[in-house]
Amino acid sequence: MSSSGILPAPSQNTSTHFLTPIQHLIIIKLNRDNYLLWKAQIVPYLKGQHLFSFIDGSLPAPPSFLPPTSTEITQATLNPAFATWQSQDQMIFSALISSLFEMILAYMVKCTTSCEVWNTLECMFIAQSRARSMSIHYQLATLRKGDSSIADYYHRFTHLIDTLTAIDQLLPHHEALSFLLAWPRFRL
């Protein structure tokens, strides 16, 4: 790791990168209601550390043992690339589970790799994530100014847009503008 704290991009070998302490960067711990916001913190953190390929499965574990040579008959040799991969994966695993509240952590006890943790969480929360996104879109579609000031109306509107952005559901500018300026919204 360089003195600036920036990690080099991973090369073909799977050298171990030491993670920046996650508890200083991930301020929202995962509970039953905030998966999309939690994920919006975790993904850039892991991508910034060049480690997302461990959890998305694109960097699978190398073989545990080296193939036997013709001179070796009985003794299997541990693959050093596997040992390095496993060490890095367990650091990611630890970082992930340290960002979970106890009620969610209980579902991770059978997981042994960071990819298994990630996939378990995705399965647990994918339906809830879709529902949350749909709920925010509905709130945008039904948002009315009513008796509130223009500033309050605009604040509610930008909060919904910002929430969509935070959960990786960026609304194109022209669509956001359509929601904001829809004529019936300003009726009392």
PAVEX-285096 format. One record per residue (C-alpha): residue number from 1; chain; z, y, x. Coordinates in nm, 3 decimals, decimal comma, padded with zeros to 5 digits, m for minus. Layout:
BEGIN
SITE num chaine       w       v       u
SITE NUM      A       Z       Y       X
...
END
This chain:
BEGIN
SITE num chaine       w       v       u
SITE   1      A  00,000  00,000  00,000
SITE   2      A m00,092  00,338  00,138
SITE   3      A  00,151  00,623  00,173
SITE   4      A m00,011  00,796 m00,126
SITE   5      A  00,087  00,506 m00,352
SITE   6      A m00,273  00,420 m00,437
SITE   7      A m00,361  00,055 m00,421
SITE   8      A m00,693 m00,056 m00,274
SITE   9      A m00,941 m00,218 m00,509
SITE  10      A m00,905 m00,596 m00,510
SITE  11      A m01,142 m00,786 m00,287
SITE  12      A m01,251 m01,147 m00,309
SITE  13      A m00,919 m01,263 m00,171
SITE  14      A m00,623 m01,229 m00,402
SITE  15      A m00,387 m01,034 m00,181
SITE  16      A m00,061 m00,946 m00,348
SITE  17      A m00,009 m00,589 m00,467
SITE  18      A  00,342 m00,467 m00,520
SITE  19      A  00,377 m00,308 m00,862
SITE  20      A  00,503  00,042 m00,909
SITE  21      A  00,833  00,002 m01,099
SITE  22      A  00,723 m00,030 m01,459
SITE  23      A  01,047  00,097 m01,611
SITE  24      A  00,964  00,445 m01,478
SITE  25      A  00,615  00,445 m01,629
SITE  26      A  00,644  00,249 m01,953
SITE  27      A  00,872  00,450 m02,178
SITE  28      A  00,804  00,264 m02,502
SITE  29      A  00,939 m00,092 m02,511
SITE  30      A  00,760 m00,327 m02,747
SITE  31      A  00,928 m00,394 m03,080
SITE  32      A  00,790 m00,522 m03,411
SITE  33      A  00,642 m00,184 m03,508
SITE  34      A  00,481 m00,025 m03,202
SITE  35      A  00,239 m00,276 m03,050
SITE  36      A m00,062 m00,044 m03,035
SITE  37      A  00,134  00,235 m02,867
SITE  38      A  00,294 m00,013 m02,625
SITE  39      A m00,048 m00,159 m02,543
SITE  40      A m00,185  00,192 m02,487
SITE  41      A  00,072  00,227 m02,206
SITE  42      A  00,039 m00,121 m02,053
SITE  43      A m00,340 m00,147 m02,026
SITE  44      A m00,396  00,169 m01,817
SITE  45      A m00,097  00,079 m01,601
SITE  46      A m00,239 m00,265 m01,517
SITE  47      A m00,594 m00,136 m01,479
SITE  48      A m00,466  00,138 m01,250
SITE  49      A m00,294 m00,127 m01,039
SITE  50      A m00,620 m00,334 m01,038
SITE  51      A m00,435 m00,621 m01,207
SITE  52      A m00,575 m00,634 m01,560
SITE  53      A m00,792 m00,933 m01,464
SITE  54      A m00,477 m01,146 m01,445
SITE  55      A m00,386 m01,090 m01,810
SITE  56      A m00,733 m01,092 m01,961
SITE  57      A m00,808 m01,425 m01,794
SITE  58      A m01,101 m01,304 m01,583
SITE  59      A m00,910 m01,395 m01,265
SITE  60      A m00,788 m01,748 m01,333
SITE  61      A m00,558 m01,936 m01,100
SITE  62      A m00,735 m02,100 m00,806
SITE  63      A m00,676 m02,474 m00,759
SITE  64      A m00,316 m02,554 m00,667
SITE  65      A m00,417 m02,779 m00,381
SITE  66      A m00,695 m02,769 m00,127
SITE  67      A m00,952 m03,047 m00,155
SITE  68      A m00,864 m03,336  00,074
SITE  69      A m01,054 m03,360  00,398
SITE  70      A m01,183 m03,688  00,532
SITE  71      A m00,890 m03,705  00,779
SITE  72      A m00,627 m03,652  00,508
SITE  73      A m00,556 m03,954  00,298
SITE  74      A m00,222 m03,913  00,125
SITE  75      A m00,081 m03,563  00,185
SITE  76      A m00,212 m03,288 m00,048
SITE  77      A m00,212 m02,937  00,099
SITE  78      A m00,099 m02,641 m00,111
SITE  79      A m00,375 m02,382 m00,152
SITE  80      A m00,259 m02,049  00,000
SITE  81      A m00,484 m01,861 m00,244
SITE  82      A m00,297 m02,026 m00,531
SITE  83      A  00,040 m01,928 m00,384
SITE  84      A m00,077 m01,565 m00,350
SITE  85      A m00,223 m01,563 m00,703
SITE  86      A  00,093 m01,716 m00,849
SITE  87      A  00,317 m01,465 m00,673
SITE  88      A  00,113 m01,172 m00,809
SITE  89      A  00,095 m01,324 m01,156
SITE  90      A  00,472 m01,370 m01,170
SITE  91      A  00,524 m01,003 m01,077
SITE  92      A  00,294 m00,904 m01,364
SITE  93      A  00,471 m01,154 m01,591
SITE  94      A  00,804 m00,995 m01,500
SITE  95      A  00,670 m00,643 m01,559
SITE  96      A  00,538 m00,742 m01,902
SITE  97      A  00,854 m00,910 m02,024
SITE  98      A  01,070 m00,625 m01,894
SITE  99      A  00,881 m00,397 m02,134
SITE 100      A  00,975 m00,606 m02,441
SITE 101      A  01,275 m00,575 m02,667
SITE 102      A  01,485 m00,891 m02,695
SITE 103      A  01,352 m00,980 m03,041
SITE 104      A  00,997 m01,002 m02,900
SITE 105      A  01,105 m01,155 m02,568
SITE 106      A  01,236 m01,459 m02,757
SITE 107      A  00,874 m01,555 m02,838
SITE 108      A  00,780 m01,559 m02,469
SITE 109      A  01,016 m01,833 m02,350
SITE 110      A  00,741 m02,098 m02,333
SITE 111      A  00,497 m01,873 m02,147
SITE 112      A  00,451 m01,939 m01,777
SITE 113      A  00,180 m01,689 m01,680
SITE 114      A  00,108 m01,324 m01,754
SITE 115      A m00,210 m01,428 m01,938
SITE 116      A m00,006 m01,653 m02,169
SITE 117      A  00,231 m01,364 m02,244
SITE 118      A m00,062 m01,134 m02,318
SITE 119      A m00,238 m01,385 m02,542
SITE 120      A  00,085 m01,463 m02,730
SITE 121      A  00,143 m01,093 m02,795
SITE 122      A m00,217 m01,041 m02,905
SITE 123      A m00,187 m01,328 m03,153
SITE 124      A  00,144 m01,196 m03,284
SITE 125      A  00,025 m00,840 m03,338
SITE 126      A m00,352 m00,839 m03,401
SITE 127      A m00,326 m00,840 m03,781
SITE 128      A m00,052 m00,576 m03,771
SITE 129      A m00,269 m00,361 m03,539
SITE 130      A m00,562 m00,371 m03,779
SITE 131      A m00,336 m00,282 m04,068
SITE 132      A m00,188  00,013 m03,874
SITE 133      A m00,532  00,145 m03,786
SITE 134      A m00,648  00,111 m04,148
SITE 135      A m00,333  00,286 m04,268
SITE 136      A m00,395  00,583 m04,038
SITE 137      A m00,758  00,607 m04,155
SITE 138      A m00,636  00,600 m04,516
SITE 139      A m00,382  00,873 m04,442
SITE 140      A m00,661  01,085 m04,293
SITE 141      A m00,885  01,026 m04,596
SITE 142      A m00,609  01,121 m04,841
SITE 143      A m00,448  01,405 m04,643
SITE 144      A m00,415  01,716 m04,861
SITE 145      A m00,303  02,065 m04,779
SITE 146      A m00,112  02,109 m05,102
SITE 147      A  00,162  02,374 m05,074
SITE 148      A  00,189  02,347 m04,696
SITE 149      A  00,063  02,611 m04,459
SITE 150      A m00,265  02,571 m04,273
SITE 151      A m00,062  02,524 m03,952
SITE 152      A  00,143  02,240 m04,107
SITE 153      A m00,170  02,077 m04,250
SITE 154      A m00,345  02,100 m03,913
SITE 155      A m00,037  01,961 m03,735
SITE 156      A m00,029  01,655 m03,967
SITE 157      A m00,403  01,609 m03,917
SITE 158      A m00,387  01,628 m03,534
SITE 159      A m00,089  01,391 m03,531
SITE 160      A m00,297  01,126 m03,712
SITE 161      A m00,598  01,183 m03,483
SITE 162      A m00,373  01,164 m03,175
SITE 163      A m00,217  00,841 m03,303
SITE 164      A m00,562  00,687 m03,343
SITE 165      A m00,648  00,794 m02,990
SITE 166      A m00,323  00,649 m02,855
SITE 167      A m00,403  00,312 m03,011
SITE 168      A m00,754  00,313 m02,865
SITE 169      A m00,927  00,394 m03,194
SITE 170      A m01,084  00,724 m03,089
SITE 171      A m01,246  00,898 m03,385
SITE 172      A m01,578  01,067 m03,296
SITE 173      A m01,553  01,446 m03,303
SITE 174      A m01,796  01,486 m03,594
SITE 175      A m01,598  01,237 m03,807
SITE 176      A m01,268  01,408 m03,729
SITE 177      A m01,423  01,741 m03,824
SITE 178      A m01,547  01,589 m04,152
SITE 179      A m01,194  01,474 m04,235
SITE 180      A m01,048  01,814 m04,145
SITE 181      A m01,291  02,022 m04,346
SITE 182      A m01,339  01,804 m04,654
SITE 183      A m01,338  02,043 m04,954
SITE 184      A m01,090  01,862 m05,186
SITE 185      A m00,823  01,871 m04,919
SITE 186      A m00,758  02,236 m04,971
SITE 187      A m00,706  02,215 m05,347
SITE 188      A m00,350  02,261 m05,463
END
